[in-house]
Amino acid sequence: MPKMKTNSSAKKRFKLTGTGKIARKSAFKRHILTKKTTKQKRNLTNTALVADSDMGNVKRMLCMGK
């Protein structure tokens, strides 16, 4: 059986933490930043963890099992 292919877009967007969780960047920080407050933009800079409901889909794209 051939090897599983990792989804190329997923490997660029997610990274594994030391404890095995999956980190992601926050959305809404690319454009139209003039109407957002400085506090809002600062808080969007931080990374967040992938939600439990999305974990299965992300792990499947990264070929990490279920």
N, CA, C and O of each residue as an XYZ file, in Angstrom:
264
protein
N       0.839     -1.183      0.000
C       0.000      0.000      0.000
C       0.883      1.246      0.000
O       1.881      1.281      0.720
N       0.542      2.277     -0.794
C       1.399      3.474     -0.859
C       1.329      4.292      0.421
O       0.413      4.146      1.230
N       2.313      5.147      0.576
C       2.346      6.022      1.736
C       1.227      7.051      1.652
O       0.765      7.397      0.564
N       0.795      7.537      2.819
C      -0.205      8.609      2.870
C       0.479      9.926      2.524
O       1.617     10.165      2.926
N      -0.214     10.772      1.784
C       0.342     12.078      1.450
C      -0.170     13.115      2.441
O      -1.374     13.213      2.677
N       0.739     13.886      3.017
C       0.375     14.983      3.901
C      -0.190     16.118      3.066
O       0.332     16.432      1.996
N      -1.254     16.729      3.558
C      -1.845     17.877      2.889
C      -0.869     19.054      2.989
O      -0.533     19.483      4.093
N      -0.416     19.574      1.853
C       0.620     20.606      1.832
C       0.168     21.900      2.488
O       0.962     22.570      3.148
N      -1.097     22.258      2.316
C      -1.572     23.500      2.933
C      -1.653     23.351      4.447
O      -1.427     24.316      5.176
N      -1.972     22.151      4.926
C      -2.086     21.927      6.367
C      -0.717     21.962      7.043
O      -0.588     22.495      8.145
N       0.294     21.406      6.404
C       1.611     21.384      7.054
C       2.206     22.786      7.157
O       3.085     23.016      7.988
N       1.746     23.725      6.332
C       2.206     25.102      6.420
C       1.446     25.886      7.490
O       1.963     26.866      8.026
N       0.214     25.454      7.805
C      -0.651     26.229      8.699
C      -0.639     25.771     10.150
O      -0.953     26.555     11.045
N      -0.282     24.508     10.399
C      -0.342     23.959     11.751
C       1.017     23.465     12.187
O       1.836     23.057     11.363
N       1.260     23.502     13.512
C       2.480     22.892     14.038
C       2.149     22.192     15.344
O       1.212     22.566     16.049
N       2.931     21.176     15.650
C       2.714     20.357     16.826
C       3.420     20.980     18.020
O       4.575     21.392     17.908
N       2.743     21.055     19.161
C       3.365     21.555     20.383
C       4.104     20.411     21.071
O       4.020     19.259     20.645
N       4.818     20.736     22.121
C       5.579     19.724     22.840
C       4.706     18.693     23.520
O       5.130     17.555     23.720
N       3.484     19.078     23.882
C       2.577     18.154     24.571
C       1.688     17.385     23.608
O       0.831     16.619     24.049
N       1.869     17.570     22.291
C       1.103     16.815     21.307
C      -0.140     17.519     20.807
O      -0.886     16.951     20.009
N      -0.383     18.745     21.256
C      -1.525     19.498     20.750
C      -1.123     20.173     19.440
O       0.058     20.220     19.096
N      -2.111     20.693     18.712
C      -1.835     21.324     17.424
C      -2.123     22.819     17.533
O      -3.220     23.227     17.916
N      -1.128     23.624     17.192
C      -1.248     25.077     17.271
C      -1.597     25.642     15.904
O      -1.243     25.075     14.870
N      -2.302     26.777     15.920
C      -2.684     27.462     14.697
C      -2.573     28.963     14.924
O      -2.541     29.421     16.066
N      -2.514     29.724     13.843
C      -2.513     31.177     13.945
C      -3.942     31.688     13.943
O      -4.846     31.019     13.442
N      -4.147     32.867     14.500
C      -5.479     33.466     14.536
C      -5.834     34.058     13.184
O      -4.969     34.538     12.451
N      -7.116     34.015     12.867
C      -7.611     34.599     11.624
C      -7.866     36.099     11.827
O      -7.709     36.619     12.932
N      -8.256     36.776     10.761
C      -8.660     38.198     10.772
C      -7.501     39.158     11.024
O      -7.724     40.241     11.566
N      -6.278     38.803     10.652
C      -5.165     39.725     10.851
C      -4.418     39.990      9.541
O      -3.258     40.402      9.569
N      -5.062     39.761      8.403
C      -4.390     39.920      7.115
C      -4.615     41.294      6.492
O      -3.666     41.929      6.032
N      -5.852     41.751      6.474
C      -6.152     43.025      5.825
C      -7.354     43.654      6.522
O      -7.954     43.050      7.411
N      -7.698     44.868      6.112
C      -8.745     45.684      6.744
C      -8.428     45.848      8.235
O      -9.276     45.601      9.093
N      -7.205     46.264      8.521
C      -6.774     46.402      9.905
C      -7.021     47.799     10.466
O      -6.866     48.016     11.668
N      -7.400     48.745      9.617
C      -7.565     50.117     10.093
C      -8.760     50.262     11.028
O      -8.733     51.089     11.940
N      -9.802     49.473     10.814
C     -10.989     49.585     11.673
C     -10.886     48.752     12.949
O     -11.749     48.854     13.821
N      -9.849     47.933     13.069
C      -9.670     47.124     14.272
C      -8.825     47.896     15.281
O      -7.909     48.629     14.909
N      -9.143     47.723     16.554
C      -8.407     48.430     17.598
C      -7.024     47.807     17.770
O      -6.781     46.673     17.358
N      -6.128     48.572     18.386
C      -4.771     48.080     18.631
C      -4.805     46.850     19.530
O      -4.050     45.901     19.317
N      -5.679     46.864     20.534
C      -5.802     45.726     21.441
C      -6.267     44.477     20.701
O      -5.773     43.376     20.945
N      -7.215     44.662     19.800
C      -7.741     43.534     19.032
C      -6.644     42.932     18.155
O      -6.496     41.712     18.091
N      -5.876     43.790     17.479
C      -4.792     43.306     16.614
C      -3.694     42.629     17.424
O      -3.123     41.632     16.982
N      -3.395     43.160     18.598
C      -2.370     42.568     19.454
C      -2.785     41.174     19.918
O      -1.961     40.260     19.948
N      -4.048     41.008     20.277
C      -4.528     39.708     20.735
C      -4.600     38.695     19.601
O      -4.485     37.494     19.849
N      -4.787     39.147     18.358
C      -4.822     38.236     17.212
C      -3.429     37.742     16.830
O      -3.303     36.793     16.055
N      -2.382     38.371     17.363
C      -1.015     37.970     17.049
C      -0.691     36.600     17.639
O       0.085     35.838     17.061
N      -1.291     36.288     18.799
C      -0.959     35.056     19.502
C      -1.467     33.830     18.759
O      -2.442     33.891     18.009
N      -0.779     32.714     18.987
C      -1.243     31.451     18.422
C      -2.321     30.867     19.328
O      -2.371     31.156     20.523
N      -3.169     30.051     18.746
C      -4.237     29.386     19.487
C      -4.137     27.890     19.225
O      -3.382     27.453     18.357
N      -4.897     27.116     19.974
C      -4.918     25.673     19.777
C      -6.120     25.297     18.931
O      -7.158     25.956     18.989
N      -5.982     24.248     18.154
C      -7.077     23.747     17.330
C      -8.152     23.188     18.259
O      -7.838     22.503     19.233
N      -9.415     23.478     17.961
C     -10.528     23.012     18.781
C     -10.639     21.493     18.700
O     -10.234     20.879     17.713
N     -11.193     20.898     19.753
C     -11.338     19.443     19.807
C     -12.197     18.919     18.661
O     -11.938     17.837     18.135
N     -13.216     19.681     18.273
C     -14.100     19.232     17.199
C     -13.394     19.199     15.848
O     -13.803     18.445     14.964
N     -12.341     19.999     15.667
C     -11.594     20.034     14.407
C     -10.343     19.148     14.437
O      -9.694     18.948     13.410
N     -10.017     18.627     15.601
C      -8.757     17.894     15.759
C      -8.667     16.692     14.825
O      -7.602     16.432     14.264
N      -9.756     15.956     14.647
C      -9.734     14.782     13.783
C      -9.424     15.131     12.345
O      -8.623     14.461     11.694
N     -10.060     16.187     11.846
C      -9.817     16.606     10.460
C      -8.375     17.057     10.264
O      -7.747     16.705      9.265
N      -7.849     17.826     11.201
C      -6.484     18.336     11.069
C      -5.481     17.192     11.143
O      -4.527     17.152     10.366
N      -5.693     16.259     12.076
C      -4.772     15.118     12.195
C      -4.795     14.254     10.940
O      -3.767     13.713     10.533
N      -5.967     14.126     10.332
C      -6.065     13.348      9.098
C      -5.286     14.027      7.977
O      -4.624     13.353      7.188
N      -5.358     15.366      7.898
C      -4.624     16.095      6.864
C      -3.115     16.001      7.091
O      -2.340     16.008      6.135
N      -2.694     15.911      8.369
C      -1.271     15.828      8.681
C      -0.783     14.385      8.757
O       0.376     14.147      9.097
N      -1.651     13.415      8.445
C      -1.315     11.991      8.479
C      -0.805     11.568      9.845
O       0.217     10.892      9.958
N      -1.527     11.970     10.880
C      -1.153     11.627     12.255
C      -2.111     10.612     12.853
O      -2.154     10.469     14.075
N      -2.871      9.912     12.049
C      -3.840      8.968     12.575
C      -5.159      9.656     12.854
O      -5.467     10.673     12.233
N      -5.944      9.122     13.774
C      -7.248      9.702     14.084
C      -7.110     10.567     15.275
O      -8.090     11.163     15.722
